[in-house]
Amino acid sequence: MIPLSPTDYDAIRLSLQVATAATLLSLPLGVAAAYLITFVKFRGKILLEVLVNLPLTLPPVVVGYFLLLLLGKQGWLGSLLNDAGIRIIFTLKAAVIASAVVGFPLLIRSIRVGMEGIDPQLINASRTLGAGRLDTLVTVILPLSVPGLVAGSSLMFARSLGEFGATIIVAGNIPGVTQTIPLAIYEYAASPTSEKMALSLCLVSVLISAGVLFLHETMAKKIKRKG
């Protein structure tokens, strides 16, 4: 593996920042959506499930284009943000949003599995003792859903590290600003003389992803033993 350039180190740093921010941003929303789908009966639940899982079936480029329409200067949300002096498109914020949207289905699926595995009698006992929905969520559901939270967070983090299609549409490929590892590899791959640089970043990506998955498996086993 040949030495990495300063631009490559920037791409690695930005990838880690985007993956971390996207995961942290999505966690509260993932918990709320998983709770609604698992424990609350309401009309339109199927529609919510479809919307939540839609980014999993759509090509990432399609997701990115829809985000561009929404967050661009002519989009209804983008125009409001632009009037407030907030720029999203072609910034690191756009890369975080794109990664969060694309990885969200993986997060919520894992959290749902954790919540669906909780013994209903424990929840009923909490309600019988006078706990409200929020108290039950905080004291019973969330602690027992930790394996799902860990699994979902690690999977989303790993997915965010590899996000390409949606990111390049809304964030561009600006070295040192929005260029993550996949975008840097794409740029190197387009040049016949940069194959070795592309391979070096591919190896870095493999090492980071393997480390995340190893940490995920280790934490899952520890949680399982404690449980």
N, C-alpha and C positions, 0 to 999 in steps of 0.2 A: 504494500500500500504506500503510495507516494505521499509526501507531506501535504497537509491541508493548507489552503490559503486563508488569509484573514476573512475573505468573503465567505468561505466555507464555514469558518467558525461562527460568523454572524448568522448563517443559515441554520446551524445547529442550535444556537442560542434562541433564535426566533421560533424555531419549531417547538422547543421546550416551553417557551413562554406562551405560545398559542395553545398548545395542548393543555397546559396547566390552567390557563384562564378559561378555556372552553369547558373544561371539566368542572371547575368551581362554579362557573356561571350556570351550568346546567343542573347541578345537583339539587338545589331547592325546587326548581321546576319539575325535575324528574320525580322527586319524592311526592310532590303535590299531585302530579298527573297519575302516578302509580297508585296513590291512595284513592283518588277519585274512581279510577277504573276498577280497583279491587274491592273497595268497601262501600262505595256510595252508589245507590240506585237512582238513576235519573234518565230522562229522555235525551236521546242524542249520544248515549255512551258509545254506540257503534261508530258514529261519526267521529268522535274524539279519538277512538282507537285507530281509525283509518288515517286521520290527520297526523297522529303521532308516528305511525309506522310508514307513512308515505315516503319520507326521505330515504328509507331503506330500500325501496324498490325503484325510485327514480334515478336516472343517471345523475351523478354529481354536477355535471355541467348544466342540466336543467334546473337543479336547485339553485345553482349560482346565478343563472339568468333571472329566475324569479326574484332572488334577493337583489339583483341589480335593478330590476324594475321597481322594487319596493323601496330600496334605500338610495337610488340615484337621485339626482337633483330634480328630476321630473316626477319621481315617485311620490305618493301621498305622504309617506313617512319621511322620505328623504328631503322633501321640500320643507317640511316642518323643522327638521333638524338643521337644514341649511339656513333657514331664517333665524334659528337660535345660535348660529355660528358653529355648529357641530358638523364636522366632516367625517363621513364613514367610509365611502367608497375609496379604494386604493390607499387604505391605511391598515395598520395592524389590527385595528378594531374590526374591520371587515373580515380579515382572516380568522379572527376569533369567532365571530358570528357564523361564518360559513362552516367552520369545524364543529361548532356547537350544534348547528341544525343537522348536519350530516350524521354526527355521532349520537344524537339524542335517542334514536330508537334503541340502540344497543344498551344505553344506560337504563332506560325505563324498563326494558324487557327483563334485565337482571334484577332490578328492584322489585318488579312485580312477582318474579319467581320467589324472591325472599319473603315478600308479604303474603303470598298465597300459601306458603308453607307454614304459616303461623297457626297454631291450634286455636280455632274459634272460641273454645271454652275459656282461654286466657283473656280474650277480648271481652267476652260476656261477663267474666268475673270482675274485670276492671269497671265495666259499666254498672254492674250490680252494686259495687262499692261506692258508686256516686261519681266516678270520673267522667268528665265530658269527653267529647271527641278529641280535642286538642291534648288533654291530659293523657288519654289512652294512646294517642299517636306518639307522644314524647316518651312516656314511661314504659310502654309495652311494645308497640309496633316497631318503632325505630331501633331499639336495642336488639330485637329479635331479627331485624332485617339487615343487620350489619354485614353478613356474608354477601347478600345481594348488592348492597351499597359498594362494598369493596370490589366485587366482581364487575359491576357496571362501571365504576369509576376507572378501573384499570383498562377495561376494554375500550371505553371511550377515549381515554388518554392515548392508547396505542392507535386507535382509528384516527384521532386528530393528528398524530405524527405523520400519517400517510396521506392526509387529505390533499388532493390536487385539483380536481375538476372545478369544484365550486370556488375554491380559493383564487385560482388564476382569473376567474371571471370578475369577481368583486374586489379583489385586492391587488391584482396585477402581479408582476414578477420583478419587483424593484429590489436590487441587491442592497442589503443592509437596512431595508425598511419593511418589506413584506415578503422577501424571498426566503421561503422555508426549504428544508432539505429536498422534498419532491420537486419543487420548482427549480432549484439549483441543478438537480440531476437532469431534469428536462432540458435546461439550457446547455449543459455539457453534452448531452446526448445528441443535440442538434448540430454539434460541431465534430467533424471527423477526427480532429486532433486532440479532443478532450475526453477520450474514452477512459483513460486511466483515472482522471479526476472524477468522472461519473462513477466509476467502480469504487473508488475510495469512499465517496459519500454513501453509496449503496451499502458498503460494509459497515459504515458508521450507523446507518439506519437499522441494519440487522442487529447490531450489538445493542442499540438502545431499546429496540422492540423486544429483543430476547430478555434484556434486563427487566423491563416492565412486566413481562409475562412471568418471569422467574419470581419476582417480588409478589405478583398476584397469587401464584400457586403457594408460595411460602406463607403468606398471610392467611390464605384460605384454609390451609392445614392447621395453622395455629388457632384460628377462630373455631374450626371444627372440633379440635381437641378440647378447647375451653367450653364449647357448647355441649 
